[in-house]
């Protein structure tokens, strides 16, 4: 009888351990999937920002940065982490997901007007997380480049625009209605996923 009890206890312990290990593996796989999705959002933001500049031109970005009232810093409604705000004398411009709709419309003749990129979700009807994206453009610098066949003394009219692009991709936990969880409910930051991507882009000549 004692041996039977020991066998039953051992079997039960192994079953409990197996259930716990399986639960941990499933949870880890879910977090790994979230991390990969957030990274994809951030890297896609960089590609979308560079496409925006290709479609509308470096001069459009330069003019937008000069006239922008969009604050680049830690003042928008997305989870941390962020960098300090730019200095008062520095130019910055923020691209939202809605700005990339203009790229789609400009390259498709408006066939996809009304496309809600920012409201897109992951997981279809079983969605739990909502993707959000902003791309900050700053550290802009215009300079005269040298091209084969053109002047090399710096007096050429061909200009290049260098800038730093930082894309901030987020996956935010949503409630039953699909609305991102409020920062006061204790869930934000614990279950959200964040991934930033940065690149130095040079556009031109223009």
Buried (B, 14 or more C-beta within 10 A) or exposed (E): EEEEEEEEEEEEEEEEEEEEEEEEEEEEEEEEEBBEBBBBBBBBBBBBBBBBBEBBBBBEBBEBBEEBEBEBBEEBEBBEEBEEEBEEEEBBBBBBBEBBBBBBBEEEEEEEEEBEBBEEBBEEEEEBBBBBBBBBBBBBEBEBBEEEEEEEEEEBEEBBBBBBBBBBBBBBBBEEEEEBBEEEEEBBBEBBBBBBBEBEBEBBBB
